[in-house]
């Protein structure tokens, strides 16, 4: 038994009432729940309201408020969203761990790059320009998201990461984190290299979230128009 447009809208409203406000999750769950309701109505010859309640019982665990503590900044949300947030963070930690391994190997090999004063000054300026470009790209992404009411898991994760970007950036620019190379010691501080790489990686990964958000938005608009 195929559900009507009005019944699909009721499912959407019920999801919002259960804390599912992100369009990508809503679209996915609406499809699954609608199929389950259609099956329930056909199998047990029940009406829509009864089938809706029964199917939502099966999903209630996914709607419960969940937090993973300091791992995700003490944020909380529906379990289905927080699980995706956690998986994204784990994937990022894995990539960060690979960078850390490379860094530790470099330290173990005692590999340092020497600079003349001119090349050191040029490198510092180039790094600051690069950091500014990355920061501007990330801020642009935040402005783009703020202009739209369309919410996805990707826009929410980006928003929760954005403020750390501000701290990182001004830490580098104001000198709280060193920008290599070191003019005093005439060689690059590998710890500083690692911090710069982490900052760039973190922000590029954040902008990847923006790209995914607008990809979903485009798909949503296309399906809605058709």
Secondary structure, DSSP 4 states (H G I P E B T S, - for coil): -PPPHHHHHHHHHHHHHTT---HHHHHHHHHHHHHHHHHHHHHH---HHHHHHHHHHHHHHHHSEEE-GGGGTT-EEEHHHHHHHHHHHHHHHHHHHHHHHHHHHHHHTT---B--HHHHHHHHHHHHHHHHHHHHHHHHHHHHHHT-----HHHHHHHHHHHHHHHHHHHHHTTSSPPSSBTTTTB--HHHHHHHHHHHHHHHHHHHHHHHHHHHHHHHHHHHH-
